[in-house]
């Protein structure tokens, strides 16, 4: 069974921090953002990804353990598709078939994963997916849905 590794990185000094990684001569900006949780504010920015290429580039960067560090690693089995484990929702109606069906990506559960997916598969830049609103609009425009996005 294949394993998926999720890693969360945290900026060391700043609530908002940006760095870049490079793939095939293209720059991808990574944003560490401070988030609010139940009224308290995290002091340092965080970024999470399950993309092994981005993880490798972040950990090879001269900024690793200087400007940001790895704070959490979670390993999960990916042997079976997640949608088999999701119980049907009562009263849910399946959409009627149309000429232009949507692509459903159930493994995307966080906004960072959606950002990574759009950058990788639509060849977009970080500027194109800088906010949650832009990410959701870009997915909608390209007929992509993230049903498990929180």
N, C-alpha and C positions, 0 to 999 in steps of 0.2 A: 504494500500500500504506500502510496506517495504521501509525503508530509508537507504541510504548509507551515512556514515559519513567519509569524508576525513579530515585528520589532517596533518598539517605541523609543524614540530619541528625544532628549530634552536639551534645550539651550542652557548654557551654564550661567550666563549673565543677564540675558534680556528676555522680556515677555514676548517680543516679536523679533525673529532672527531669520535671515534668508541666506542660503548658500546655493551653490550650483554643482551639478554633476554632469558629466559629458558622456554621450553615447554616439558612436559613429559620427563624430564631429559636430553633434548637435548639443546645445546647452539646455539642460532642464533645471529650472529653479525649484528649490525646495523651501517651503515656508514653514517655520516653526511658529505656531500661533498660541497665544495664551487664551484659555477658554474659561468661561464662568461655569461653576457647578454649585448649585444649591446656595446661591448668594455669596459664596466666597470666590475669590479670584486666584487662579494659579499664578505664582510669581514668574515662572519660567515658561517659555513657549515649548510646545510639544509637536512632534511629527511622527506618524505611524505609517508603516507600509509592509506589505507582504511580498513585494517584488524583490527577488533575490539579487537582481542586477543593481537596483538602486541601493539596497542594503550593502552590497559589496563596495560600490563607489563611495558611499557615505563613510564606511569604515576604513577605506584607503586614503581618504582625504586628509590633508595636513591639519584641517580644522577639527578632526575627530579627537575628542578628549581635551580640546583646547577651547573651542567655542560651543560644542555640544557633545553629549555622551549618550550611550545606550543605557536605558533604564529598565527595560522590560523585554523579555523574549517569551513568546508563547508558541508552542508547537502543537499542531492539530493534524489528525489523519484526514486525508482527502480521497479515500478509496471509493466512496459512493457520492453521487450528486446530492447536494444539500436539500434540493426540493423534494426528495423522497421522504425526508424526515419532517417536513412541514405539514402539520395536519390541515385539512381543508377548513376554510373559514365558513361558518354557517351564513347562508344568505349571499355568498359571493357569486356573482354572475360572470361567466366567461364572456369576453368580448366577442362580438360577431367577427367572422373572417372578413378581412378587407384585402384590397389589392396590395397594400404596403404594410406588411406585418411588422411588429416591433421586435427588436432583439432584447430578450430578457437575460440579465446577468445576475443570477441569485447569489453568487459568491461575494459580491460587493456589499459590505455591511456598514462601512464608514465612508465619510465624504472624502477622506484622503485616498481610499481605494478607488473611488469613482474618478477622482482627479487623475490618479496614476493610469487607470484604464483608458480614459479619454486621451491623455497625452500619448500613450503607447499605441493605441489602435486607430486614432484619428489624426495622428501626427500633429497634434496641437502643442502650443507652447504654454508655459506656466501662466503667461499673461492672459491667455484665452480662458483659463480655468482658475482665476485668482479668487473667486468668491463662490459660496454655495449656490447663489442665484445663477451665476454664469455656468456653473457645472450642470445644474439641473436643466437650464435652458438649452445648452449645447446638446445634452443627452436627448431632450425632447425633439429638437430640430433634426437630429440624426436617427430618430426612431429607436432609441435605446432606453430601456427602463431598468432600474435597479430596485426590484421589489422588496429587498430586505434592508435597504438603506435606512439607517437610524438618524 
